[in-house]
């Protein structure tokens, strides 16, 4: 059958006219593929036996290249099975590249010879790139395959008509693997040519094609480890990205073995940096300090003195905050925690101090979570980190901790969790502020409402931070429930989810994770596995409280906004859950952490306070008026008789506290929780005791957009009030 085929060996001058094997021979597909492969093996043996300086090596190399291409275009599944794509890269291209690179090193002193070799090498890079891109186009065209990466690579490529005889079929997995293989090596060729950005683009295309293979991640790490003079990243950022992609190449379904040794070499370069360097240049070396701590933990070096590095790291966290950097940092921490539990491969067989390693890396993890929660408790005027930048970090952190708990049952009984009472109080306040309805999380209650909830409607939707960590082994149990192919950003057919909905979905999932943790019971001991928070439902809203004793010296109960002096006590009975410390029946605060409301109200209150302070100056400016306003009442003894009627009229003047009286208005009069927003009034004065502006143009006094007094104190009103007198 093979002899009946009109097939010939292809030489360079016949490359554009090589025939395509007819599709009618499908019944003998295996035998034809076997014959082509046998010829490839014969040429391969001849080529390996020749040295690179022999002239005839180019003839055999070209013949072997043609045979490989024909087998790939005829039967891709068989070619992948025989690892033809690997031999194509190694024997045809990589060996020649390595030979010329060695020649460059040997002729370092001969500039003329070096320039000639460099030119020859650059031409070979161009030839190899062109060949691989043409091969990719031919394969996609021949097998009538199309996906998003093909559209990006070949935007004008059209699928062949289905009725053509030349169309062949192959497994989708084989096609995707071959596409990724070509994209990786085209990226390598661009990297050899110092086209760094273009190389990274092809590596990212390879990751999008098959996210569960580790080689493209390793290649991106190598890119960032190279010294690129045009890079805008700091050395610390390059080191962080390098470490991140090495661990992504390891913590994946198909690990790239060289990434393990590459990561260890990087850690060895970082382990011996002196701590004095960080004390002198904190701004530039924050990321390097973090990576040195990680290197010391992974290499088990100098663990007795690591606490001084961690203490310095704690002081530098918030002022060096960057969301992308922090997500990469906690990803590296997850990898290290997984390694200490022997859930990921390492260079050495086992760890000698796995328990000590676990304690240190868990302490580092909790420090980052604690500092992130503290960063959003400062007053709004001092806030430098928005809540929406912190939530992805908190969500990934607690998603991982809840996932790893099944590998370490006593995880939340660790001392590092028991010592963080302020952290749990802050987390409970943050979760309460979301105002999540229980019906949105519980499918058994309110089926109609639950099915319309974002939590259930988009249960398979990966958030941005989860999409970036696709196929990451430590989060695999969570990520496997998402449909990454369904929701693609560049597909117009997919359902669009707005930024507002994405933020709400993240809050729902965070509340759900911690609620499930609080309710989870150990099957053996019949005790709660997580007792740092208490959850309950009040007015259909999921509420959280810290189970640790309340700290009385907290300045506010609503993330540091001035004026809110209320404190929340741990509810121990049903009656205490519905009463505040003063015994007043209190409705659960809703939207207390509403940043938009605070940004709207605080300028208005500042304007009101400013008007009150400048009132005396406004009175002086109105001296030409027929009736002048008297000054505020002086402290006891009583004011003169001539002003008694004026001052005694409560409708004219509000009563102001004197200098001798206490200004703690929250203790002297009941606080109406339901009629005003939480935590927006000033520290010293209550909103009821604020002066209003004088207005000459409008019957309504405007304090800020949307805020006004319907009956301001003006000259017109004062005249009307004096007429009956």
N, C-alpha and C positions, 0 to 999 in steps of 0.2 A: 504493500500500500504506500509505503514511504517513497519507493522508487517511482511510482506512478505520478507523484506530485511533481509539478514543474517548479522546483525550488532550487536556488543556487546560493553559493556563498557570496556575501556582499562585500564589495571593495569600496573604498572612499568615493570613486568616481561614479558608483552606481547607487549611492545612498538615497537619492530622491526617487528612484524608480523601483524600489524593492516591492515585490508583490505582497498582497495580503491574502493569507490562506483562506480558502472558501469555507463558508459556514456549514456547507453540506457535509463536511467530514466530522461532524460532532460525534458520531458513534465511535470514531477512532481517535478521539481527542487526546486520550491518555498516551496512546502509542506515539502520536505525532509529537506531543510535548516531550516525551521521553527521548525521542531521537534528537530533538533540538538540544535538550539538556546534555546528552552524551557528547555532542560536538562541542558544546561549551566547555565541558570538563577537559577534553583533549587540548583545546586551545589554552585553557587555564594552566595546565601542566607545563606546556611549552613556555608560556609567558613567565611563570614563576621561576623556571630554570635559567632564564636570561637575566643578565645584569642590566641596570638602567642606562648604562652608557653604550649599549649595543644599538646599532642603527635599525636592525630588523625587529626590535621590540615594538616599534610603532606599527608595523604591519600586523603583527599578531594582536596587538592591543585594539586596533581598529576592527579587525575581524571579530574578535570576541565582543566588542561593543555592539556590533550589528547583530550577532547571535543573541545576546542578552535582550536587546530591544525587541527582536522578533518574538522571542518566547514570552516577554511581558505583554506584548500586544495580542498574542494569540491565546494565552491561558494564564491570566494573572493569578488565579488561585494556586496553580501548580508552581508558578515562579516564586510566590511568597513562601510556599511550603519548602522549596529548595533553597531559600534565602538568596535568591538571585540579586535582589536589591542591595543586599549587604556586599556581595562580591563585586557588583557594579561600582559601588563607591570605593571600596578598599583597593581593588586590583587596578581598576582603570584610572581612578582620579587620586585617591589619597596617597598611594605609593609614590606617584610622580610628584605630588606636592611636597611630600616629606623629603624626597631626594633633592629637589631644588632648594628647599629650605636648609638642608645640610650643606649644600654647596655655598649658600650665602654665608654661613658661619665659617666655613673653611677659607673663603676668599675675602675675609674681613679687611685685609690690608691692601688688596688689589682693587682699587676703585673702578677701573675700567671693566674688569671681569665681573665685579659685583653688580655694576649697572646693567650689564648684559643679562646676567642671570635674573635680576629683579624685573627687567622688562619681559623676559621670557615667562617668568612666573605670573606676572599680571595678565599677560595674554592668555595663559592657561586658565586662570581664574575666569576670565571673560568667556572663554570657550566652554568651560564646565557649566557656568551659570546658564548660558544660552542652550546648551544641550539638555539640561534638566528641565528648564521651563518648556522647551519644545516637547520633550518626552511627556511631561505632565499634561500638556494640552492634547497630545495624541492619545494618551490613555483615557482621559476624560471623554474625548470625542469618540474613540473607538467603542467604549463600553456604554456610551450614551448616559453618562452619570452627571449629576448636577447637585451642588449644595451651595451654602452661603459662602464658603471659602473659595470655591471655584468662581463664583460671581465677583468676588473681590480681586482675585488674581487675574481672571480673564473676563473683564466686563462685557466684551463684545462676542464672547463665545456662544454659539448657538448649538442647541442639541440637533443631532441628526434625525432624519425622519425614521419612524419606526419600521417602515417597510423595506429599508435598505438591507441587503444581504450581509453587509459587513458588520452589522451590529452584533456584539457578543454580550454575554452576561457573566457576572462574577458576584461573589459575595460582597455585600456592602462593607463588612468588616475588613476584607482584603483591600478594597478600594480606599477606604479611609486610612488604613495603615500605610498604604503606598503613598497617598497624598501627603500624609504627615512626614514620611521618610524624606520625600523630595523637598518639602518646605524646610525641614531642619538642615539639610545639607546645602540648600541654597543660602540659608542664613549663615552657615559655616563659611561658605565661599565669600560672602560679603564681610564677614568678620575678618577673614584673612586679608581682605583688601582694605581694612580699616574703615569700612562703611558701617559704623556702629548702629546708627538709627535704623538703617535699612535691614540690618541683620536682626535687630530686636523685633522689627515688624514681622519678619518671616517666622521667628520663633513663636511670637504670639499667635500668628495664624495656625501654627502647628498645634499649640495648646488648645485653641478653639476646635480644631478638627477632632482630636482625641484627648480629652483632659486627664485621663487616667494613666498616661505614660509619662515617665519621669524625665526622659532625656531633654525635651525642650526647656524645662525648668533649670536643669543643670547648665545648659548653654547660656541662658540669660544671666545666671549667676557668674559665669566666666566673663561675660561682657562687662559686668559692673566691677569685676575684680581687676580688669585691665585699667591701666592708667590712660585716661582719655583727657587730653588737655582742653577739649571743647566742652566738657561736661559742666553743667551748672550746679551739680550736686556737691555737697561737702564730702570730705573723706568719711565722716561718720555715717552719712546717708548711704554712700556707696557700700560701706561695710554692712550696714543693716539690710539693704536690698540683697546683697550677695548672700548673707546668711539666710534670709527669708527664702530665697529661691533654692538654695541647697536643701533646706529642710523640706520644702515642697517636693523636691525631686526624690527625697527619701520616704516621707510620710505619704505614700500614694500606693495605689493598687499594684502597679508595675514599677518597682524601685529601680532607679538607675544606679548600678553598683559604684561607679566612680564618684558619685556625689558624696558618699560616706567618707572616703579618704580626702576628698577636696574640703569638706567641712572641717575635718580634724586638722588639716594643715592651716586653715584659717584661724581656728581656735588656738593653735600653738603660737601663732604670731601675736595674739592678743593677750595671752595669759600673764605676761611679766611686766606690764606697764605699771609705773609707779603711781601711787594715789596722789602725790603732790602735783602731777600734771593736771589732774581734774580740778584740784583746788585753785589752780592759777587760771585755768581757761574753762570755766564751767559751761559757757554758752556753746562752744564749738565741740566739746568732747562729751556731751551728755550721752549720745548714742554709743560712742565708743566705750564709755563706762558701763552701760547696760550690757554690751556684748562681752566685755571682759568678765563681768559677773557670770554670764551664761557660759563662757568658756571655762571658767574655774569650776563651775558645777559639773559640766559635762566631762571635763578631764580629771575631776577629783583632785585638784591642785590647790593648796593653800586655803582649804575650807575653814580652818580655824581662825583665819584673819579676814574672812570675807565680810564680816559684819560691818566693819568700818566702811567698806565700799557701798554696802546697802544703805547705811545711814546717810552717806553723802548723796546717794542716788535719790533718797526720799526728799531731800531739800531742793532738788533740781527738777522735779517732775513737772509741776504745773507751769512754770515759766518757760518750759521747753515743749509745751503741748502742741502736738500736730496729729490730727485724726488718723491720717494714713500711716504715719510712723507708729502710733500707738496700736493700731490694729495689727501691724506687722510684728510689733513687740509681743503682744499677747499670743500671737500665733506661734512665735518662737518659744514662749513659755509653755504653751500647750504641748508642743513637740517634746520639750525637755521633761515635762511631767509624765508624758506617755513613755518616754525612755526609762525614767526611773522606775516605772512599774513593769519594765521589760515587755512592753507592748510594741516596740519599734526596734529595728536592727541598729546595732552599733559596731564599731570597729573591734572592740575587745569583746570577749565572750560574756562577761558578767561584771557587775559593779561590786566593789568592796564595801562602799558606804551608801547603799541605796536609800536607807532610811534618812540619813543626814542630808543627802541630796534632795530628797522629797521635801523635807522640812524647810530647807533654804529656798527652793524654787517656789513652794507654796507661799512662803512669807513674802517673796518678791511679787507674786501674783496679787495677793491681798493688798499690798501697799499701793499698787496701781489702781485697784478698784476703790480703795479708801480715798486716795487723793482725787480721783475723778468725782466722787460724790461730794467731797469738800469744795471742789471748784465751782459747783453750781449752788452753793449755799450762801455765797457772799451777796451783799445788796446789789440791786440791778445796776446802779451807777458805777459799781466797782467790778462788775462781771466782765471777764475777758474771754470766757469760754461759754458758748451757747449750749443749752441743754441738748439740742438736737445733734451736736457733735459728740456728746458724751454717750448718748443712748446706744449707738451701735457697739461701742466698746463694752458697756455693761451687758448688753444682750448676748454678745458672743461669750463673755466671761461666764455668766451664769448658765448659759446653754451648755457650755463645756463642763462646768462643775456638776451639773445635774446628770450629765452623761457619764462622767468618769466615776460617779458614785457607785455604780454597779461593779466596778473593778476594785474599789476600796470602800468597803461597807462603812467603816468608821471614819470616813472623810470629814464629816461635819462635826465630829467630836474632837477634832484637833484643837490644840490650845490657841492657835493663831486665829481661829474663828471666835473662840470664847473671850478673847481679849479685845474685841472690836465692838464695844457697846455703842459708841458714837456712830460707827459705820452702819450698824443695823438700824438705829434710830433714823439716820438720814435716808437710808434705803426705804424704810417704811413710809416716811413722809413723801418721798418721791412717788412711790407706788400709789399712795392715797390720792395724790394730786391728779392722777390720770382720770379718776372718776369712771372706771370701767364697770359697766353693768354686768352682773353675774349671768344674765340671760345671753350675753354675747359670747360667753365662754362655755356655758353648760348647754349641751344639745338636748338634754332631757326637759329643760324648762323653757317654755316659750318657743316651740319648734319654728313657728313662722319668723320670729325675731332672730333666732339663732341661724336659720338658713340664709337670712339676709345680712348677717354679720360678716365683716371682712375676715374675721378669724376663720370661719368655715368656708366662705365663698372662695377665698384665696389661700386655702390650706396648703396648696402645692406651689405657691409662689415664692421663689427665692429672693430674699432681700439683697441689696447691693453688696453688703459685706459677706453674705453667704455665697453669692455668685462668684465673688473673687476667690473663695476658698473651696470651689467645687472639687470633689474627689480628695479632700484633705482627710486623712485617716482618723485623727482624733475626733473629728466632728461627723464621721461617716454615718452614724446612726441617725443623726438629725437631717443631714443633707440628702439621704436616700429617699426621703419622703417628698422631695421637691421635683418638679418637672422643669428641668433646665432648658429643654428643647422647645417647650410650649411657649415660654415667655422670652423672646429674643428681641432686643432693642431695635434692631434694624428691620424687623418684619412688621409691615403695616397691617397685616391680617390679624396679628395678635391683639388681645384686649389690652387697652391702655390703662395703667394704674397711675393716678396723679401722685405728686409728691406728698400732698396732704394725706392721701390714703395710705401711702407707704409708711409715713410716720405713725399713723394711727395703728396700722398693722403691727409695727415693731413694738409699740406699747402693749398691745393686746397679747402678743406672744411672750413678752417679758413678764407680764402679770400672770399669765398662764403657767409659765415655768416655775415661778416662785410659789404660786398657789398650790401646784401639784407637789412641790417639795414639802411645803408645810403640812400637807395632808397625807403624805406617804408614810406607811407603817412598815417596820421591819417584820418579816414573816416569822422569824425565830424568836426575837425578844418581845414582839408585840408593842414596841415603843416607836415613837416618831424618830425618823432618821435626821430630821432637820427641825430643831426647836429654838432657833434664834429669832424667828418671826412667828406671829400669831395672825391668822387670817380669819375673817368672818364677813358676813354680808349684812349691811345696814342700809335700809332704804333702797334695796336692790342693787347697791354698789358694793364691789369687792373692796374691803378695807384691810389694812395691815397695821400691826403694832409690833414693836420690839418686845421680846420677852425678857430682855435685860432690865435691871432697875433703872428708873428714869433719872437722868442727870438734871438737877434743878437749876444749874447755872447756864442753861442754854439761852442765848439772847432772844431767840424768836423760835416759833414753831413752824414758820413758813419760809425757810431758806433765807433767813437774815434780813427780811424786809423790815425797816424800822417801824416800831410802834406796836407790833403784834406780840403782846407779852403773855399770851395764853400758853399753857403747857398741857400736854396730853398724857394721861396716866394709862398704865396698862389695864385693860378691862379684864377683870377676873370673874365678874358675874354679869348676868344680862342687864341688871339694873344699872350697874356702873358703866356699861357700854353706852347707855343713852343719856348720861349726865356728865357735866363737866365738873372740875374740882369745886366750883362754887355752889353746886347743887342745882344749877339751872338746866332745864331741859334743852339740849343742844341738838340741832340737826347736823348731820355729817357734812363738813365743809366740802363744797364741790368746786373744782377748778381753782383751788387755792394757789396753784403754781402756774396759773395762766399768765404767761409772759406778755402776751399781747395786751391783756387787761392792765397789767402793771405799767407797761410802757405808755398806756393811754392815760392812766389816772395820776401817776406821779408828777408829771409836769403841771397838771391842773392844781394839785395840792401845793406844789411849790409856789405857784403863782398866787394862790390864796394866802399863803403864809407871808409872802412878800408884800401883798397888799395890806395885810394887817400891820406889819412892821412900819410901813411907810404912810400910815393913815394920818399921823400928826402933821407930816409934811404937806399932805393934800389939803388939810384944813387951813394951813397958813396961806396957801395959794388962793383960797376962796374968801379972803378977808373983805373983798368988795361986795359980797352978797349981803342982802338985808338981814338974814338970819344966819348966825354962825353956830356951829356945833360946839358944845362944851367938851372938855377933855374927858377921858375915861375916869371913872370914879376912883379917888385915891383910897389907900388902905385905911382901915379904922384908925382914929375915930370917925364918926359919920361926916359926910360932906356938909357944906353950908346949907342953910334953910332955903336960900333963893333957888337952889337947884333940886330941892327934894322932889317937887312934883315931876320935874323932867326925868330925873333919874329913877324915880319910883315906878315910872311907867315901863313895864316889862316889854311892851310891844315896840317901844322905841329903841331901847338899848339892850343888847344881850349882856348878861352878867359875866364879868371876867374874873378869874381867880387873882387874888392879891398876891403880893410877893411873899407874905407870911404863910399863905395857905399852901397845902400840898398840891402839887400838880399831877399826882397820880390819879388821873380821872378814871382809870379802869377799876380802881378800888372804891371810888366814891359814888359811882353811879353804875347801874346795870348796863351790861354790854349786850347790845342786840346783834346776835350773830346772823340772823336771817335777813336783816334789812340793809346790810352793807357788805362790800367785798372784804375778803381777808387781807390784812397786812398791807394796807396802803396809806394809813394815816401817819403823821409825823410822830416823833418820839415824845414831844413835850406838850402838844396841844391836841385836844380832841376836835373833830370836824364840826361838832355842834357849837363850839366856842370860837369860831373864826369870824373875823370881820369881813364884810363884803365891800366891793369896790363902789365908788361913786360913779354914776353913769349919767351923762348929759344927752345922750343920743338915742338910747334904747330903753324901753321899760324892762328889759331883761339884761341882767349883768352876766356877761360872758367871761368865764374863767379860762376855758380851754375849749377846743372843738368838741361840742357835744355836751358841755357842762354849763349850767347857768342857774342863777337864783331867780325864781319867778317874781319875788317881791323884794327887790334890793332896797337898801336904805339910801334914799336920795333926798334932795331938797324938796321935791314935789311931795313925797310921802310925808316928810317931817312937817310941812305946812298943814297938810290935811289933818295930821294927828294933833296939831296944836290948836286948831280952830275951836273944838269943844271946850278947851280950857279957857 
